[in-house]
């Protein structure tokens, strides 16, 4: 795993970021780990510093900004993005995401997983629209998953959406640009922050995702 950079965008994740880093380090001692402080107002950065990982700061708030910033600092040819608020990652997660790139010449790996709860934004807001405008993307079980791996050269070909539309935007771009894509099941996970999101925050997330899909439809289908 010495040629792998792991990027963790984080907004106010002081309660979970340390455990996520520890979990990654247990089985991936040679990986480069980059935590991106996405304009946090808590002690996320202090916790990350204590864990002796590379810490960088995004100038603007938004998951896409954080992912872009992390990519600028990635030293290796394979890049993994992980969410900062999941405490039950499979201990072999990095290997599961990276192996298709290393052994099967895959360009982009999308994770799927079994949810303990949630999934409303995916099933109600995202998939019906994808089925209409991007049926080739609709076939992915979890198009919004934030756990992905890719060859850095492919990530550098696309422009990241700046908000919660970033994950679906990447999948659409990779598909339309002809990347070799694999979807890997990483088991059961629980997204801690999603379990406490308000109706208003979920509505905002859904709006940003739908806007990204519509934007990509105009780009690729000339709507």
C-alpha positions in Angstrom: 0.0 0.0 0.0 3.0 2.3 -0.2 1.6 3.9 -3.4 -1.7 4.9 -1.9 -2.9 8.2 -0.5 -6.0 8.2 1.7 -7.8 11.5 1.9 -10.4 12.2 4.6 -12.5 15.4 4.2 -13.7 16.4 7.7 -16.1 19.1 8.9 -16.5 19.1 12.7 -15.6 15.5 13.2 -13.6 15.7 16.4 -15.6 12.9 18.0 -14.8 10.4 15.2 -11.8 11.4 13.2 -9.3 10.0 15.6 -10.9 6.5 15.6 -11.1 6.6 11.8 -7.4 7.3 11.6 -6.5 4.6 14.1 -8.6 2.1 12.2 -6.8 2.9 8.9 -3.4 2.8 10.5 -4.0 -0.7 11.9 -3.7 -2.4 8.6 -2.2 0.3 6.3 1.0 1.5 7.9 2.6 2.5 4.6 -0.3 4.6 3.3 -0.2 8.4 3.2 -3.1 9.7 5.2 -4.3 13.3 4.6 -7.0 14.9 6.7 -8.6 18.0 5.2 -10.0 20.5 7.7 -13.1 21.8 5.9 -13.5 25.1 7.8 -14.1 23.2 11.1 -15.1 25.1 14.2 -14.3 22.3 16.6 -11.0 20.5 17.5 -10.9 18.2 14.4 -7.5 19.6 13.4 -6.0 19.2 16.9 -7.1 15.5 17.0 -5.7 14.9 13.6 -2.3 16.5 14.5 -2.1 14.2 17.5 -2.4 11.2 15.2 0.6 12.4 13.1 -1.1 12.5 9.7 -0.8 15.1 7.0 -3.2 17.9 7.9 -4.3 20.5 5.3 -6.9 23.2 5.3 -9.6 23.9 2.7 -10.2 27.7 2.3 -13.9 27.3 1.6 -16.6 25.2 3.2 -18.0 22.4 1.1 -17.1 18.7 0.6 -15.9 19.3 -2.9 -13.5 22.0 -1.9 -12.1 19.7 0.7 -11.7 16.8 -1.7 -10.0 19.1 -4.2 -7.6 20.4 -1.6 -6.7 16.9 -0.4 -6.0 15.8 -4.0 -3.5 18.6 -4.4 -1.5 17.2 -1.6 -1.7 13.5 -2.5 1.8 12.1 -3.3 0.8 8.8 -4.7 -0.7 7.4 -7.9 -3.7 5.8 -6.2 -6.1 7.9 -4.2 -8.7 6.8 -1.7 -11.4 9.1 -0.3 -13.1 8.1 3.0 -15.9 9.7 5.1 -14.7 11.0 8.5 -17.8 9.9 10.5 -17.9 6.1 10.1 -16.6 4.0 12.9 -17.3 0.5 11.7 -15.3 0.4 8.5 -14.1 -3.1 7.5 -10.5 -3.5 8.7 -9.6 -4.6 5.1 -11.4 -1.6 3.6 -8.4 0.0 1.9 -7.3 -3.3 0.3 -10.9 -3.9 -0.9 -11.0 -0.5 -2.6 -7.5 -0.5 -4.0 -7.1 -4.1 -5.2 -9.2 -3.8 -8.4 -6.9 -0.9 -9.4 -3.7 -2.8 -8.6 -4.6 -6.2 -10.1 -7.4 -5.6 -12.7 -6.4 -2.3 -14.2 -9.6 -0.6 -13.0 -9.5 3.2 -13.1 -12.2 4.0 -10.5 -13.7 1.9 -7.7 -17.1 2.8 -6.2 -18.1 1.2 -2.9 -21.5 -0.3 -2.1 -22.5 -1.3 1.4 -25.3 -2.6 3.6 -27.0 0.2 5.7 -28.1 -0.1 9.2 -30.3 2.9 8.7 -30.8 5.7 6.2 -30.6 5.7 2.5 -33.6 8.0 1.9 -31.8 10.6 -0.2 -30.4 7.8 -2.5 -33.6 5.9 -3.0 -36.1 8.8 -3.1 -34.2 11.8 -4.5 -31.3 10.4 -6.5 -32.1 7.1 -8.1 -35.4 8.1 -9.8 -33.7 11.0 -11.6 -30.6 8.9 -12.5 -32.9 6.3 -14.0 -34.2 8.9 -16.4 -31.1 10.9 -17.4 -28.1 8.5 -16.6 -29.4 4.9 -16.6 -25.8 3.7 -16.8 -25.2 5.3 -13.4 -28.5 4.2 -11.9 -27.2 0.7 -12.0 -24.8 1.4 -9.1 -26.2 0.2 -5.8 -24.8 3.2 -3.9 -24.1 6.1 -6.3 -23.7 8.6 -3.4 -21.1 6.6 -1.5 -18.1 8.7 -0.3 -15.8 5.7 -0.1 -14.0 5.6 -3.4 -10.6 4.8 -4.9 -9.2 5.9 -8.2 -6.1 6.5 -10.2 -5.0 10.0 -9.5 -4.7 10.8 -13.2 -8.4 10.2 -13.7 -9.4 12.3 -10.7 -7.3 15.1 -12.2 -9.4 15.0 -15.4 -12.6 16.2 -13.8 -13.9 19.3 -12.0 -15.3 18.5 -8.6 -18.7 19.9 -7.6 -18.2 22.0 -4.5 -21.0 20.7 -2.2 -22.8 17.4 -1.6 -23.2 17.0 -5.3 -19.5 16.1 -5.5 -19.9 12.3 -5.1 -22.5 11.8 -7.8 -20.7 14.2 -10.0 -17.5 12.1 -9.9 -19.4 8.9 -10.7 -21.2 10.5 -13.7 -17.9 12.0 -15.0 -16.0 8.8 -14.6 -18.8 6.9 -16.5 -19.1 9.4 -19.3 -15.3 9.8 -19.7 -15.0 6.0 -20.2 -13.1 5.0 -17.1 -13.0 1.3 -16.2 -15.2 1.2 -13.1 -15.8 -1.5 -10.5 -18.3 -1.5 -7.6 -17.1 -3.3 -4.4 -19.3 -4.2 -1.5 -17.5 -3.2 1.7 -20.0 -4.7 4.1 -22.3 -3.0 6.7 -21.6 0.5 7.8 -23.4 3.2 9.9 -22.9 6.9 9.0 -23.0 8.6 12.3 -23.7 12.1 11.2 -26.5 11.1 8.8 -28.4 9.6 11.7 -28.7 12.9 13.4 -29.3 15.2 10.4 -32.4 17.4 10.5 -35.1 17.3 7.8 -33.8 20.7 6.7 -30.3 19.5 6.3 -31.4 16.4 4.4 -33.5 18.6 2.1 -30.4 20.8 1.4 -28.3 17.7 0.7 -31.0 16.4 -1.7 -31.2 19.7 -3.5 -27.4 19.9 -4.1 -27.3 16.3 -5.4 -30.2 16.9 -7.8 -28.6 20.2 -9.0 -25.4 18.3 -9.7 -27.3 15.6 -11.7 -29.2 18.3 -13.7 -25.9 20.2 -14.4 -24.2 17.0 -15.7 -27.3 16.2 -17.8 -27.0 19.6 -19.5 -23.3 19.0 -19.9 -23.4 15.6 -21.5 -26.9 15.5 -23.1 -27.0 19.2 -24.0 -30.4 19.7 -22.2 
